[in-house]
Amino acid sequence: MKASETYEFVKSLVRKAELDLDTGTFVNALKELDWQISGEFSYMRMDVQKVESDGCRVRLYYKSYDPSGPFQNLPDVNKIQVQLIQGNTVIDELNVRFDG
């Protein structure tokens, strides 16, 4: 598969998570793919990349955190960044932030 195809597929997963305000399905779908893990891989934080046969790579960074403080009950904040990278150059990038 080409990196651009992987990038578009992951972007569609991110957009669906944003629309549904649900990252559970997003994380489960990514677990099914063969990603190189750079850091953590959990429902709260993810830093992964996938190098495709065309030499390009797709990098994904995901973070979810609870901004609530004492006597507050706020929804989790979710931040997702997906990059299509050729060599050391970012060709395309998607940044999404939503509460959910």
MOKA-V469715 format. One line per field, one symbol per residue. ss: DSSP state (~ for helix, > for strand, _ for the rest). phi: phi as a letter, one per 40 degrees, with the letter a starting at -180 (. if undefined). burial: + if it has 24 or more other C-alpha atoms within 12 Angstrom, else -. A space follows every 50 residues. Layout:
# MOKA-V469715
ss = ???
phi = ???
burial = ???
This chain:
# MOKA-V469715
ss = __~~~~~~~~~~~~~~~~~~___~~~~~~~~~___>>>>>>___>>>>>> >_____>>>>>>>>>>_________>>>>>>>>>>>__>>>>>>>>>>>_
phi = .cccccdcccdcccccccccfacdcdccccccccbcccacaacbaabbab ccccgcbbbbbbababccbdgbbbccbbbbbbbbbbgbbccaabbbbaca
burial = --++-++--++-+++-++--+++--++--+----+-------+-++++++ +----+++++++++------------+++++++++--------+-+++--
